[in-house]
Amino acid sequence: MKPSLFRSVRTAVLDAVGNTPLVRLSRVARDAPSVEVYGKLEFCNPGGSVKDRAALRMMLRAAADGRLTSQKTLIDSTSGNTGVAYSMFGAAMGFRVALVMPSNVSRPRKDIARAFGTEILFSDPLEGSDGAIQQARATVSRDPDRYFYPDQYSNPDNPLAHYHGTGAEILDAVGDRITHFVAGLGTSGTIVGVSRRLKEHTRPIRCIAVQPDDAMHGLEGLKHLPSSLVPAIHDAAAYDETTRVSTEDGWDMADRLAREEGLHVGHSSGAAVFAALTLARKLHQEQGGGCIVTILCDRGDRYFAPSTWEKRYTW
């Protein structure tokens, strides 16, 4: 009998990252009964999101090779979840952290980062994540000796965290059954890293990136690439196709997951599940089976505070 997760012991919060469970989404996928649809519960990481994986690897590697020291402040741009991870690990490892965030990022993520002692610099909300990136780079250029800038959008350790971690865990769980992988595209670290690992498996696995269907969207954490700065780590050759999801469909699916599966997740997770279920229905009708894994990247409680998006708006 395997030891209980809750009885296991970790020596530090850093050791609690990864090995998140897969849960079958049976109720929301009931109209595609021949297809297994699984969500990987990345909100079970100690910082509450998939971003714990990349943040930890980037920090550990930088500390090991001397780029990150106690004399420097780690600074990066973030829409929230990576910032929470940096803040948590910075506190645990004894490093100062400063974050550049659009000022309209949900209040819970600002409050969580500040609870760890993090300094927050706000960028123009109308410029979104691209504006935060540009402000972070400008801040570092003015005083390069003061900062360590991991740059999650350009750092190869971001996708490598998912190549060595998330992707390997998925194969350990459902390797011989999985036919498709679906994940949202933000920094692109998750979809690129996991896809590269899955493509090494002995059977073909089709990998699908999820983007918002419009530049003016309300799916926080996802990028609409045609209207955005394309991350340097993005590699379109790593995955097979892109599907686009509307804000309304992402928000509605997040509501369904809470009410039908008991999974209270963020809207980017809702968008990923919406895409996965659309695919599942197609596989059920055309092929009579399949196995899809998608990423539930964070919890919904980080979106409780009022957001700039409301469903009644027309963009």
Stockholm file with secondary structure:
# STOCKHOLM 1.0

chainA/1-315         MKPSLFRSVRTAVLDAVGNTPLVRLSRVARDAPSVEVYGKLEFCNPGGSVKDRAALRMMLRAAADGRLTSQKTLIDSTSGNTGVAYSMFGAAMGFRVALVMPSNVSRPRKDIARAFGTEILFSDPLEGSDGAIQQARATVSRDPDRYFYPDQYSNPDNPLAHYHGTGAEILDAVGDRITHFVAGLGTSGTIVGVSRRLKEHTRPIRCIAVQPDDAMHGLEGLKHLPSSLVPAIHDAAAYDETTRVSTEDGWDMADRLAREEGLHVGHSSGAAVFAALTLARKLHQEQGGGCIVTILCDRGDRYFAPSTWEKRYTW
#=GR chainA/1-315 SS CCCCTTTCCCSSGGGGSSCCCEEECTTTTTTCTTEEEEEEEGGGSTTSBTHHHHHHHHHHHHHHHTSSCTTSEEEEECSSHHHHHHHHHHHHHTCEEEEEEETTSCHHHHHHHHHTTCEEEEECGGGHHHHHHHHHHHHHHHCTTTEECCCTTTCTHHHHHIIIIIHHHHHHHHTTTCCEEEEECSSSHHHHHHHHHHTTSSSCCEEEEEEESSSSCCCTTCCCGGGSCCCTTCCGGGSSEEEEECHHHHHHHHHHIIIIISCCBCHHHHHHHHHHHHHHHHHHHHTSCEEEEEEECBBGGGGCSCCSCCTTCCC
#=GC SS_cons         CCCCTTTCCCSSGGGGSSCCCEEECTTTTTTCTTEEEEEEEGGGSTTSBTHHHHHHHHHHHHHHHTSSCTTSEEEEECSSHHHHHHHHHHHHHTCEEEEEEETTSCHHHHHHHHHTTCEEEEECGGGHHHHHHHHHHHHHHHCTTTEECCCTTTCTHHHHHIIIIIHHHHHHHHTTTCCEEEEECSSSHHHHHHHHHHTTSSSCCEEEEEEESSSSCCCTTCCCGGGSCCCTTCCGGGSSEEEEECHHHHHHHHHHIIIIISCCBCHHHHHHHHHHHHHHHHHHHHTSCEEEEEEECBBGGGGCSCCSCCTTCCC
//
